[in-house]
């Protein structure tokens, strides 16, 4: 298995064997790493309706890290959960990002940014600070 091992939960001298309730350690695959996001039902419907027009274009996602910096690699959407959560009206979606130097770690916080649509020749009004 390829990944990063967490802290050992058993130490030298501990009795381990079948029937033990705890795992010895946790191993996480981090390259590539999955970033899970919650997408509203409305956002999912909008995206699903437009998927035929984007079939040749992979919709790439950007990742903004907890300190506000932008992660250097772009990710692609890997899969969506099979149903909408009836309590929240959202669906869990995974974006998969390359992580060649194991910079990203499980449990980190980040925001995913995706261009939903691109308007060509649109009028752009600059914001005033």
Secondary structure, DSSP 8 states (H G I E B T S, - for coil): --SEE---SS-TT----TT-SS-S--EE--SSEEEEEEEEHHHHHHHHHTTTTTTTS--EEEEEETTS-B-SS-EEEEEE-SS-BTTTTEEEEEEEE--TT--S-TT--EEEEE-----TT--------
